[in-house]
Amino acid sequence: MSEKRYVARSTAIASRVLGDETMVMSATDSTLFTLDEVATVIWEAADGATPLEEIVTKKVCAQYDITPEVALKDAEVLVEQLAKHGLLLLSDKPIAQPASLPRETP
C-alpha cells in the first residue's frame, strides 16, 4: 500500500471557475493555466486535509466512468505537474492552510 498524498492549492495563485473549467494564474510569473473539468474536480477538492486517493475515489470516480486505478494514476501526473508550476502543494501529511485574514468592517 502506498503512502497517502495530500494536495492543497497554493496561496500564490488566482483562480476562477468558468463553466466546467478553471483558469488558474500563477502570482509569481503570471502564467495562465486552464484545467479541464476532471482537473477542476481535483482542484476544488484540494483542501490539504483530504488524501488524493480519497478525492479520486469519492469525487472523480463518482462523477466519471473511470476505474480508481486509472483515475489515481492520471491524478498523480496532474498534481505533480501543477506542483512543478507552484500551483499545488504536495505532502505525505495533511497540509495546514493559512487562516483567512479578518474582514475589515466599514
Biopython code that builds the backbone (N, CA, C, O; Angstrom):
import numpy as np
from Bio.PDB.StructureBuilder import StructureBuilder

atoms = [
    (1, "MET", "N", (0.839, -1.183, 0.000)),
    (1, "MET", "CA", (0.000, 0.000, 0.000)),
    (1, "MET", "C", (0.879, 1.241, 0.000)),
    (1, "MET", "O", (1.821, 1.333, 0.788)),
    (2, "SER", "N", (0.581, 2.199, -0.879)),
    (2, "SER", "CA", (1.386, 3.415, -0.963)),
    (2, "SER", "C", (0.996, 4.391, 0.141)),
    (2, "SER", "O", (-0.085, 4.301, 0.723)),
    (3, "GLU", "N", (1.917, 5.338, 0.417)),
    (3, "GLU", "CA", (1.593, 6.308, 1.456)),
    (3, "GLU", "C", (0.583, 7.317, 0.922)),
    (3, "GLU", "O", (0.462, 7.525, -0.285)),
    (4, "LYS", "N", (-0.122, 7.924, 1.833)),
    (4, "LYS", "CA", (-1.123, 8.902, 1.432)),
    (4, "LYS", "C", (-0.435, 10.159, 0.924)),
    (4, "LYS", "O", (0.638, 10.537, 1.394)),
    (5, "ARG", "N", (-1.078, 10.795, -0.046)),
    (5, "ARG", "CA", (-0.568, 12.052, -0.588)),
    (5, "ARG", "C", (-1.676, 13.083, -0.453)),
    (5, "ARG", "O", (-2.819, 12.851, -0.846)),
    (6, "TYR", "N", (-1.315, 14.217, 0.108)),
    (6, "TYR", "CA", (-2.258, 15.302, 0.308)),
    (6, "TYR", "C", (-1.932, 16.432, -0.657)),
    (6, "TYR", "O", (-0.766, 16.678, -0.969)),
    (7, "VAL", "N", (-2.967, 17.115, -1.126)),
    (7, "VAL", "CA", (-2.781, 18.228, -2.049)),
    (7, "VAL", "C", (-3.547, 19.439, -1.550)),
    (7, "VAL", "O", (-4.646, 19.325, -1.008)),
    (8, "ALA", "N", (-2.937, 20.606, -1.746)),
    (8, "ALA", "CA", (-3.587, 21.865, -1.372)),
    (8, "ALA", "C", (-3.256, 22.909, -2.427)),
    (8, "ALA", "O", (-2.169, 22.904, -3.003)),
    (9, "ARG", "N", (-4.193, 23.790, -2.668)),
    (9, "ARG", "CA", (-3.946, 24.885, -3.609)),
    (9, "ARG", "C", (-2.950, 25.857, -2.988)),
    (9, "ARG", "O", (-3.014, 26.145, -1.793)),
    (10, "SER", "N", (-2.042, 26.354, -3.798)),
    (10, "SER", "CA", (-1.084, 27.356, -3.348)),
    (10, "SER", "C", (-1.831, 28.651, -3.056)),
    (10, "SER", "O", (-2.893, 28.908, -3.624)),
    (11, "THR", "N", (-1.273, 29.455, -2.176)),
    (11, "THR", "CA", (-1.872, 30.770, -1.908)),
    (11, "THR", "C", (-1.335, 31.812, -2.891)),
    (11, "THR", "O", (-1.832, 32.938, -2.923)),
    (12, "ALA", "N", (-0.326, 31.453, -3.693)),
    (12, "ALA", "CA", (0.279, 32.386, -4.648)),
    (12, "ALA", "C", (-0.344, 32.228, -6.035)),
    (12, "ALA", "O", (0.360, 32.209, -7.044)),
    (13, "ILE", "N", (-1.665, 32.115, -6.072)),
    (13, "ILE", "CA", (-2.378, 31.941, -7.338)),
    (13, "ILE", "C", (-3.676, 32.736, -7.311)),
    (13, "ILE", "O", (-4.140, 33.174, -6.258)),
    (14, "ALA", "N", (-4.239, 32.907, -8.482)),
    (14, "ALA", "CA", (-5.601, 33.436, -8.608)),
    (14, "ALA", "C", (-6.333, 32.442, -9.492)),
    (14, "ALA", "O", (-5.773, 31.961, -10.477)),
    (15, "SER", "N", (-7.580, 32.127, -9.155)),
    (15, "SER", "CA", (-8.320, 31.163, -9.972)),
    (15, "SER", "C", (-9.773, 31.576, -10.108)),
    (15, "SER", "O", (-10.332, 32.278, -9.266)),
    (16, "ARG", "N", (-10.364, 31.114, -11.200)),
    (16, "ARG", "CA", (-11.772, 31.377, -11.455)),
    (16, "ARG", "C", (-12.357, 30.208, -12.210)),
    (16, "ARG", "O", (-11.791, 29.761, -13.208)),
    (17, "VAL", "N", (-13.491, 29.707, -11.741)),
    (17, "VAL", "CA", (-14.204, 28.630, -12.433)),
    (17, "VAL", "C", (-15.059, 29.268, -13.517)),
    (17, "VAL", "O", (-15.815, 30.209, -13.272)),
    (18, "LEU", "N", (-14.917, 28.725, -14.731)),
    (18, "LEU", "CA", (-15.706, 29.186, -15.876)),
    (18, "LEU", "C", (-16.376, 27.961, -16.482)),
    (18, "LEU", "O", (-15.749, 27.209, -17.227)),
    (19, "GLY", "N", (-17.642, 27.763, -16.164)),
    (19, "GLY", "CA", (-18.338, 26.568, -16.632)),
    (19, "GLY", "C", (-17.761, 25.339, -15.953)),
    (19, "GLY", "O", (-17.738, 25.255, -14.725)),
    (20, "ASP", "N", (-17.288, 24.370, -16.762)),
    (20, "ASP", "CA", (-16.701, 23.140, -16.228)),
    (20, "ASP", "C", (-15.188, 23.234, -16.088)),
    (20, "ASP", "O", (-14.552, 22.292, -15.616)),
    (21, "GLU", "N", (-14.604, 24.362, -16.493)),
    (21, "GLU", "CA", (-13.152, 24.524, -16.448)),
    (21, "GLU", "C", (-12.757, 25.560, -15.409)),
    (21, "GLU", "O", (-13.576, 26.353, -14.946)),
    (22, "THR", "N", (-11.484, 25.530, -15.060)),
    (22, "THR", "CA", (-10.947, 26.512, -14.124)),
    (22, "THR", "C", (-9.724, 27.160, -14.745)),
    (22, "THR", "O", (-8.850, 26.479, -15.281)),
    (23, "MET", "N", (-9.670, 28.477, -14.668)),
    (23, "MET", "CA", (-8.496, 29.227, -15.103)),
    (23, "MET", "C", (-7.684, 29.530, -13.834)),
    (23, "MET", "O", (-8.222, 30.014, -12.839)),
    (24, "VAL", "N", (-6.387, 29.237, -13.891)),
    (24, "VAL", "CA", (-5.513, 29.467, -12.746)),
    (24, "VAL", "C", (-4.319, 30.282, -13.220)),
    (24, "VAL", "O", (-3.682, 29.945, -14.218)),
    (25, "MET", "N", (-4.019, 31.361, -12.494)),
    (25, "MET", "CA", (-2.866, 32.180, -12.835)),
    (25, "MET", "C", (-1.887, 32.173, -11.669)),
    (25, "MET", "O", (-2.257, 32.389, -10.515)),
    (26, "SER", "N", (-0.636, 31.919, -12.005)),
    (26, "SER", "CA", (0.425, 31.959, -11.002)),
    (26, "SER", "C", (0.729, 33.416, -10.678)),
    (26, "SER", "O", (0.969, 34.217, -11.581)),
    (27, "ALA", "N", (0.720, 33.761, -9.400)),
    (27, "ALA", "CA", (1.026, 35.127, -8.987)),
    (27, "ALA", "C", (2.512, 35.424, -9.110)),
    (27, "ALA", "O", (2.904, 36.589, -9.172)),
    (28, "THR", "N", (3.335, 34.403, -9.146)),
    (28, "THR", "CA", (4.778, 34.630, -9.212)),
    (28, "THR", "C", (5.259, 35.000, -10.608)),
    (28, "THR", "O", (6.166, 35.819, -10.750)),
    (29, "ASP", "N", (4.656, 34.400, -11.656)),
    (29, "ASP", "CA", (5.123, 34.719, -13.008)),
    (29, "ASP", "C", (3.997, 34.992, -14.006)),
    (29, "ASP", "O", (4.250, 35.083, -15.207)),
    (30, "SER", "N", (2.766, 35.123, -13.530)),
    (30, "SER", "CA", (1.580, 35.424, -14.341)),
    (30, "SER", "C", (1.285, 34.386, -15.427)),
    (30, "SER", "O", (0.600, 34.698, -16.402)),
    (31, "THR", "N", (1.789, 33.164, -15.274)),
    (31, "THR", "CA", (1.478, 32.094, -16.211)),
    (31, "THR", "C", (0.029, 31.668, -16.003)),
    (31, "THR", "O", (-0.428, 31.512, -14.871)),
    (32, "LEU", "N", (-0.687, 31.484, -17.111)),
    (32, "LEU", "CA", (-2.099, 31.121, -17.053)),
    (32, "LEU", "C", (-2.275, 29.651, -17.445)),
    (32, "LEU", "O", (-1.701, 29.190, -18.432)),
    (33, "PHE", "N", (-3.069, 28.927, -16.665)),
    (33, "PHE", "CA", (-3.343, 27.513, -16.907)),
    (33, "PHE", "C", (-4.846, 27.323, -17.002)),
    (33, "PHE", "O", (-5.608, 27.982, -16.296)),
    (34, "THR", "N", (-5.271, 26.415, -17.881)),
    (34, "THR", "CA", (-6.680, 26.040, -17.990)),
    (34, "THR", "C", (-6.811, 24.589, -17.567)),
    (34, "THR", "O", (-6.168, 23.707, -18.137)),
    (35, "LEU", "N", (-7.644, 24.343, -16.567)),
    (35, "LEU", "CA", (-7.882, 22.984, -16.078)),
    (35, "LEU", "C", (-9.193, 22.482, -16.670)),
    (35, "LEU", "O", (-10.203, 23.185, -16.631)),
    (36, "ASP", "N", (-9.182, 21.259, -17.222)),
    (36, "ASP", "CA", (-10.411, 20.680, -17.760)),
    (36, "ASP", "C", (-11.340, 20.306, -16.604)),
    (36, "ASP", "O", (-11.012, 20.523, -15.438)),
    (37, "GLU", "N", (-12.498, 19.743, -16.938)),
    (37, "GLU", "CA", (-13.493, 19.501, -15.889)),
    (37, "GLU", "C", (-13.046, 18.482, -14.844)),
    (37, "GLU", "O", (-13.387, 18.629, -13.670)),
    (38, "VAL", "N", (-12.292, 17.453, -15.235)),
    (38, "VAL", "CA", (-11.816, 16.483, -14.246)),
    (38, "VAL", "C", (-10.749, 17.123, -13.358)),
    (38, "VAL", "O", (-10.760, 16.942, -12.141)),
    (39, "ALA", "N", (-9.832, 17.868, -13.969)),
    (39, "ALA", "CA", (-8.808, 18.566, -13.188)),
    (39, "ALA", "C", (-9.452, 19.584, -12.254)),
    (39, "ALA", "O", (-8.956, 19.813, -11.150)),
    (40, "THR", "N", (-10.552, 20.195, -12.685)),
    (40, "THR", "CA", (-11.271, 21.152, -11.837)),
    (40, "THR", "C", (-11.856, 20.462, -10.606)),
    (40, "THR", "O", (-11.845, 21.032, -9.515)),
    (41, "VAL", "N", (-12.361, 19.254, -10.770)),
    (41, "VAL", "CA", (-12.881, 18.495, -9.622)),
    (41, "VAL", "C", (-11.763, 18.282, -8.594)),
    (41, "VAL", "O", (-11.967, 18.472, -7.395)),
    (42, "ILE", "N", (-10.593, 17.889, -9.074)),
    (42, "ILE", "CA", (-9.456, 17.670, -8.179)),
    (42, "ILE", "C", (-9.017, 18.987, -7.557)),
    (42, "ILE", "O", (-8.755, 19.052, -6.356)),
    (43, "TRP", "N", (-8.934, 20.032, -8.363)),
    (43, "TRP", "CA", (-8.524, 21.363, -7.892)),
    (43, "TRP", "C", (-9.437, 21.842, -6.757)),
    (43, "TRP", "O", (-8.960, 22.290, -5.714)),
    (44, "GLU", "N", (-10.734, 21.746, -6.968)),
    (44, "GLU", "CA", (-11.683, 22.236, -5.966)),
    (44, "GLU", "C", (-11.641, 21.407, -4.686)),
    (44, "GLU", "O", (-11.942, 21.924, -3.610)),
    (45, "ALA", "N", (-11.275, 20.136, -4.785)),
    (45, "ALA", "CA", (-11.219, 19.268, -3.604)),
    (45, "ALA", "C", (-9.859, 19.310, -2.900)),
    (45, "ALA", "O", (-9.697, 18.720, -1.832)),
    (46, "ALA", "N", (-8.886, 20.000, -3.491)),
    (46, "ALA", "CA", (-7.527, 20.050, -2.935)),
    (46, "ALA", "C", (-7.490, 20.975, -1.725)),
    (46, "ALA", "O", (-7.075, 22.130, -1.819)),
    (47, "ASP", "N", (-7.930, 20.447, -0.592)),
    (47, "ASP", "CA", (-8.050, 21.245, 0.628)),
    (47, "ASP", "C", (-6.900, 21.028, 1.609)),
    (47, "ASP", "O", (-6.859, 21.662, 2.663)),
    (48, "GLY", "N", (-5.979, 20.150, 1.275)),
    (48, "GLY", "CA", (-4.849, 19.877, 2.161)),
    (48, "GLY", "C", (-5.154, 18.855, 3.243)),
    (48, "GLY", "O", (-4.238, 18.336, 3.880)),
    (49, "ALA", "N", (-6.425, 18.561, 3.455)),
    (49, "ALA", "CA", (-6.821, 17.619, 4.510)),
    (49, "ALA", "C", (-7.294, 16.281, 3.957)),
    (49, "ALA", "O", (-7.277, 15.272, 4.662)),
    (50, "THR", "N", (-7.715, 16.273, 2.696)),
    (50, "THR", "CA", (-8.245, 15.060, 2.084)),
    (50, "THR", "C", (-7.161, 14.402, 1.228)),
    (50, "THR", "O", (-6.587, 15.059, 0.360)),
    (51, "PRO", "N", (-6.873, 13.124, 1.455)),
    (51, "PRO", "CA", (-5.861, 12.453, 0.629)),
    (51, "PRO", "C", (-6.293, 12.405, -0.839)),
    (51, "PRO", "O", (-7.482, 12.299, -1.140)),
    (52, "LEU", "N", (-5.324, 12.485, -1.742)),
    (52, "LEU", "CA", (-5.601, 12.448, -3.176)),
    (52, "LEU", "C", (-6.403, 11.209, -3.547)),
    (52, "LEU", "O", (-7.333, 11.300, -4.349)),
    (53, "GLU", "N", (-6.069, 10.064, -2.987)),
    (53, "GLU", "CA", (-6.785, 8.823, -3.300)),
    (53, "GLU", "C", (-8.273, 8.948, -2.952)),
    (53, "GLU", "O", (-9.125, 8.450, -3.687)),
    (54, "GLU", "N", (-8.578, 9.603, -1.851)),
    (54, "GLU", "CA", (-9.987, 9.800, -1.464)),
    (54, "GLU", "C", (-10.685, 10.765, -2.414)),
    (54, "GLU", "O", (-11.849, 10.558, -2.759)),
    (55, "ILE", "N", (-9.991, 11.815, -2.840)),
    (55, "ILE", "CA", (-10.554, 12.755, -3.814)),
    (55, "ILE", "C", (-10.899, 12.006, -5.097)),
    (55, "ILE", "O", (-11.972, 12.196, -5.668)),
    (56, "VAL", "N", (-9.985, 11.159, -5.539)),
    (56, "VAL", "CA", (-10.197, 10.409, -6.776)),
    (56, "VAL", "C", (-11.378, 9.453, -6.653)),
    (56, "VAL", "O", (-12.243, 9.423, -7.528)),
    (57, "THR", "N", (-11.422, 8.671, -5.573)),
    (57, "THR", "CA", (-12.495, 7.674, -5.457)),
    (57, "THR", "C", (-13.857, 8.306, -5.172)),
    (57, "THR", "O", (-14.865, 7.885, -5.739)),
    (58, "LYS", "N", (-13.894, 9.314, -4.297)),
    (58, "LYS", "CA", (-15.188, 9.885, -3.904)),
    (58, "LYS", "C", (-15.694, 10.977, -4.834)),
    (58, "LYS", "O", (-16.899, 11.217, -4.902)),
    (59, "LYS", "N", (-14.797, 11.638, -5.547)),
    (59, "LYS", "CA", (-15.224, 12.736, -6.426)),
    (59, "LYS", "C", (-15.114, 12.347, -7.903)),
    (59, "LYS", "O", (-16.109, 12.355, -8.628)),
    (60, "VAL", "N", (-13.900, 12.007, -8.342)),
    (60, "VAL", "CA", (-13.681, 11.748, -9.766)),
    (60, "VAL", "C", (-14.411, 10.485, -10.217)),
    (60, "VAL", "O", (-15.183, 10.527, -11.175)),
    (61, "CYS", "N", (-14.176, 9.362, -9.536)),
    (61, "CYS", "CA", (-14.808, 8.100, -9.949)),
    (61, "CYS", "C", (-16.322, 8.136, -9.763)),
    (61, "CYS", "O", (-17.050, 7.450, -10.481)),
    (62, "ALA", "N", (-16.796, 8.917, -8.820)),
    (62, "ALA", "CA", (-18.239, 9.032, -8.606)),
    (62, "ALA", "C", (-18.914, 9.802, -9.739)),
    (62, "ALA", "O", (-20.088, 9.575, -10.032)),
    (63, "GLN", "N", (-18.172, 10.720, -10.379)),
    (63, "GLN", "CA", (-18.760, 11.548, -11.431)),
    (63, "GLN", "C", (-18.468, 11.048, -12.835)),
    (63, "GLN", "O", (-19.219, 11.342, -13.766)),
    (64, "TYR", "N", (-17.387, 10.296, -13.000)),
    (64, "TYR", "CA", (-16.952, 9.886, -14.334)),
    (64, "TYR", "C", (-16.783, 8.369, -14.390)),
    (64, "TYR", "O", (-16.496, 7.728, -13.379)),
    (65, "ASP", "N", (-16.963, 7.813, -15.569)),
    (65, "ASP", "CA", (-16.846, 6.370, -15.760)),
    (65, "ASP", "C", (-15.378, 6.009, -15.960)),
    (65, "ASP", "O", (-14.909, 5.887, -17.092)),
    (66, "ILE", "N", (-14.662, 5.839, -14.862)),
    (66, "ILE", "CA", (-13.239, 5.530, -14.899)),
    (66, "ILE", "C", (-12.898, 4.684, -13.680)),
    (66, "ILE", "O", (-13.477, 4.864, -12.609)),
    (67, "THR", "N", (-11.962, 3.768, -13.845)),
    (67, "THR", "CA", (-11.575, 2.918, -12.719)),
    (67, "THR", "C", (-10.694, 3.708, -11.754)),
    (67, "THR", "O", (-9.974, 4.613, -12.176)),
    (68, "PRO", "N", (-10.742, 3.379, -10.469)),
    (68, "PRO", "CA", (-9.922, 4.094, -9.489)),
    (68, "PRO", "C", (-8.424, 4.025, -9.809)),
    (68, "PRO", "O", (-7.702, 4.997, -9.588)),
    (69, "GLU", "N", (-7.957, 2.894, -10.324)),
    (69, "GLU", "CA", (-6.526, 2.746, -10.617)),
    (69, "GLU", "C", (-6.083, 3.713, -11.712)),
    (69, "GLU", "O", (-5.060, 4.384, -11.577)),
    (70, "VAL", "N", (-6.850, 3.782, -12.787)),
    (70, "VAL", "CA", (-6.523, 4.684, -13.901)),
    (70, "VAL", "C", (-6.671, 6.133, -13.457)),
    (70, "VAL", "O", (-5.811, 6.965, -13.747)),
    (71, "ALA", "N", (-7.755, 6.432, -12.759)),
    (71, "ALA", "CA", (-8.000, 7.794, -12.308)),
    (71, "ALA", "C", (-6.906, 8.272, -11.360)),
    (71, "ALA", "O", (-6.464, 9.417, -11.457)),
    (72, "LEU", "N", (-6.467, 7.415, -10.451)),
    (72, "LEU", "CA", (-5.425, 7.809, -9.497)),
    (72, "LEU", "C", (-4.108, 8.049, -10.218)),
    (72, "LEU", "O", (-3.401, 9.011, -9.917)),
    (73, "LYS", "N", (-3.776, 7.191, -11.159)),
    (73, "LYS", "CA", (-2.533, 7.373, -11.920)),
    (73, "LYS", "C", (-2.559, 8.716, -12.659)),
    (73, "LYS", "O", (-1.585, 9.467, -12.619)),
    (74, "ASP", "N", (-3.675, 9.015, -13.330)),
    (74, "ASP", "CA", (-3.809, 10.289, -14.045)),
    (74, "ASP", "C", (-3.771, 11.474, -13.085)),
    (74, "ASP", "O", (-3.161, 12.499, -13.388)),
    (75, "ALA", "N", (-4.418, 11.340, -11.937)),
    (75, "ALA", "CA", (-4.446, 12.416, -10.947)),
    (75, "ALA", "C", (-3.047, 12.686, -10.398)),
    (75, "ALA", "O", (-2.676, 13.838, -10.173)),
    (76, "GLU", "N", (-2.279, 11.633, -10.185)),
    (76, "GLU", "CA", (-0.915, 11.810, -9.681)),
    (76, "GLU", "C", (-0.053, 12.579, -10.675)),
    (76, "GLU", "O", (0.741, 13.433, -10.282)),
    (77, "VAL", "N", (-0.209, 12.276, -11.964)),
    (77, "VAL", "CA", (0.530, 13.015, -13.001)),
    (77, "VAL", "C", (0.105, 14.481, -12.993)),
    (77, "VAL", "O", (0.949, 15.375, -13.057)),
    (78, "LEU", "N", (-1.199, 14.727, -12.916)),
    (78, "LEU", "CA", (-1.724, 16.093, -12.901)),
    (78, "LEU", "C", (-1.182, 16.889, -11.724)),
    (78, "LEU", "O", (-0.668, 17.992, -11.909)),
    (79, "VAL", "N", (-1.289, 16.343, -10.510)),
    (79, "VAL", "CA", (-0.863, 17.116, -9.336)),
    (79, "VAL", "C", (0.644, 17.346, -9.333)),
    (79, "VAL", "O", (1.108, 18.379, -8.851)),
    (80, "GLU", "N", (1.413, 16.399, -9.862)),
    (80, "GLU", "CA", (2.866, 16.595, -9.981)),
    (80, "GLU", "C", (3.162, 17.781, -10.903)),
    (80, "GLU", "O", (3.997, 18.628, -10.585)),
    (81, "GLN", "N", (2.472, 17.835, -12.043)),
    (81, "GLN", "CA", (2.685, 18.935, -12.989)),
    (81, "GLN", "C", (2.277, 20.280, -12.382)),
    (81, "GLN", "O", (2.992, 21.272, -12.524)),
    (82, "LEU", "N", (1.135, 20.308, -11.712)),
    (82, "LEU", "CA", (0.687, 21.562, -11.109)),
    (82, "LEU", "C", (1.616, 21.983, -9.966)),
    (82, "LEU", "O", (1.830, 23.175, -9.746)),
    (83, "ALA", "N", (2.160, 21.019, -9.250)),
    (83, "ALA", "CA", (3.109, 21.334, -8.172)),
    (83, "ALA", "C", (4.410, 21.899, -8.743)),
    (83, "ALA", "O", (5.006, 22.802, -8.156)),
    (84, "LYS", "N", (4.852, 21.368, -9.887)),
    (84, "LYS", "CA", (6.073, 21.884, -10.524)),
    (84, "LYS", "C", (5.935, 23.352, -10.892)),
    (84, "LYS", "O", (6.917, 24.094, -10.898)),
    (85, "HIS", "N", (4.711, 23.766, -11.199)),
    (85, "HIS", "CA", (4.453, 25.161, -11.560)),
    (85, "HIS", "C", (4.072, 26.007, -10.346)),
    (85, "HIS", "O", (3.770, 27.192, -10.483)),
    (86, "GLY", "N", (4.086, 25.400, -9.162)),
    (86, "GLY", "CA", (3.790, 26.143, -7.940)),
    (86, "GLY", "C", (2.323, 26.393, -7.673)),
    (86, "GLY", "O", (1.977, 27.227, -6.836)),
    (87, "LEU", "N", (1.451, 25.677, -8.378)),
    (87, "LEU", "CA", (0.015, 25.888, -8.202)),
    (87, "LEU", "C", (-0.575, 25.027, -7.094)),
    (87, "LEU", "O", (-1.551, 25.415, -6.452)),
    (88, "LEU", "N", (0.018, 23.860, -6.872)),
    (88, "LEU", "CA", (-0.421, 22.960, -5.809)),
    (88, "LEU", "C", (0.743, 22.658, -4.874)),
    (88, "LEU", "O", (1.906, 22.687, -5.276)),
    (89, "LEU", "N", (0.414, 22.371, -3.637)),
    (89, "LEU", "CA", (1.380, 21.907, -2.653)),
    (89, "LEU", "C", (1.120, 20.431, -2.437)),
    (89, "LEU", "O", (-0.036, 20.016, -2.352)),
    (90, "LEU", "N", (2.173, 19.626, -2.347)),
    (90, "LEU", "CA", (2.052, 18.188, -2.134)),
    (90, "LEU", "C", (2.754, 17.805, -0.843)),
    (90, "LEU", "O", (3.796, 18.367, -0.504)),
    (91, "SER", "N", (2.178, 16.843, -0.119)),
    (91, "SER", "CA", (2.785, 16.391, 1.127)),
    (91, "SER", "C", (2.295, 14.985, 1.452)),
    (91, "SER", "O", (1.246, 14.552, 0.974)),
    (92, "ASP", "N", (3.082, 14.270, 2.282)),
    (92, "ASP", "CA", (2.626, 12.963, 2.748)),
    (92, "ASP", "C", (1.868, 13.095, 4.064)),
    (92, "ASP", "O", (1.465, 12.095, 4.659)),
    (93, "LYS", "N", (1.675, 14.334, 4.514)),
    (93, "LYS", "CA", (0.897, 14.631, 5.722)),
    (93, "LYS", "C", (-0.106, 15.720, 5.383)),
    (93, "LYS", "O", (0.102, 16.466, 4.426)),
    (94, "PRO", "N", (-1.195, 15.831, 6.149)),
    (94, "PRO", "CA", (-2.147, 16.914, 5.892)),
    (94, "PRO", "C", (-1.446, 18.268, 5.878)),
    (94, "PRO", "O", (-0.514, 18.511, 6.645)),
    (95, "ILE", "N", (-1.910, 19.136, 4.995)),
    (95, "ILE", "CA", (-1.313, 20.459, 4.806)),
    (95, "ILE", "C", (-2.215, 21.491, 5.461)),
    (95, "ILE", "O", (-3.381, 21.633, 5.092)),
    (96, "ALA", "N", (-1.674, 22.207, 6.429)),
    (96, "ALA", "CA", (-2.449, 23.258, 7.097)),
    (96, "ALA", "C", (-2.558, 24.454, 6.163)),
    (96, "ALA", "O", (-1.559, 24.924, 5.619)),
    (97, "GLN", "N", (-3.757, 24.931, 5.989)),
    (97, "GLN", "CA", (-3.979, 26.116, 5.171)),
    (97, "GLN", "C", (-3.897, 27.352, 6.053)),
    (97, "GLN", "O", (-4.342, 27.321, 7.200)),
    (98, "PRO", "N", (-3.324, 28.456, 5.528)),
    (98, "PRO", "CA", (-3.282, 29.671, 6.338)),
    (98, "PRO", "C", (-4.695, 30.171, 6.619)),
    (98, "PRO", "O", (-5.589, 30.055, 5.781)),
    (99, "ALA", "N", (-4.873, 30.712, 7.780)),
    (99, "ALA", "CA", (-6.190, 31.253, 8.139)),
    (99, "ALA", "C", (-6.487, 32.463, 7.273)),
    (99, "ALA", "O", (-5.582, 33.204, 6.890)),
    (100, "SER", "N", (-7.738, 32.652, 6.973)),
    (100, "SER", "CA", (-8.131, 33.826, 6.208)),
    (100, "SER", "C", (-7.924, 35.069, 7.042)),
    (100, "SER", "O", (-8.056, 35.052, 8.266)),
    (101, "LEU", "N", (-7.595, 36.151, 6.352)),
    (101, "LEU", "CA", (-7.431, 37.410, 7.068)),
    (101, "LEU", "C", (-8.801, 37.906, 7.494)),
    (101, "LEU", "O", (-9.781, 37.733, 6.770)),
    (102, "PRO", "N", (-8.871, 38.523, 8.665)),
    (102, "PRO", "CA", (-10.176, 39.035, 9.102)),
    (102, "PRO", "C", (-10.657, 40.141, 8.152)),
    (102, "PRO", "O", (-9.860, 40.921, 7.633)),
    (103, "ARG", "N", (-11.951, 40.187, 7.942)),
    (103, "ARG", "CA", (-12.520, 41.204, 7.062)),
    (103, "ARG", "C", (-12.568, 42.533, 7.807)),
    (103, "ARG", "O", (-12.863, 42.602, 9.000)),
    (104, "GLU", "N", (-12.268, 43.572, 7.057)),
    (104, "GLU", "CA", (-12.372, 44.906, 7.654)),
    (104, "GLU", "C", (-13.828, 45.331, 7.627)),
    (104, "GLU", "O", (-14.542, 45.078, 6.657)),
    (105, "THR", "N", (-14.255, 45.970, 8.683)),
    (105, "THR", "CA", (-15.622, 46.462, 8.725)),
    (105, "THR", "C", (-15.592, 47.957, 8.537)),
    (105, "THR", "O", (-14.729, 48.637, 9.093)),
    (106, "PRO", "N", (-16.524, 48.481, 7.760)),
    (106, "PRO", "CA", (-16.541, 49.954, 7.491)),
    (106, "PRO", "C", (-16.918, 50.741, 8.717)),
    (106, "PRO", "O", (-16.979, 51.969, 8.667)),
]
sb = StructureBuilder()
sb.init_structure("model")
sb.init_model(0)
sb.init_chain("A")
sb.init_seg("    ")
for serial, (resi, resn, name, xyz) in enumerate(atoms, 1):
    if name == "N":
        sb.init_residue(resn, " ", resi, " ")
    sb.init_atom(name, np.array(xyz, "f"), 0.0, 1.0, " ", f" {name:<3s}", serial, name[0])
structure = sb.get_structure()
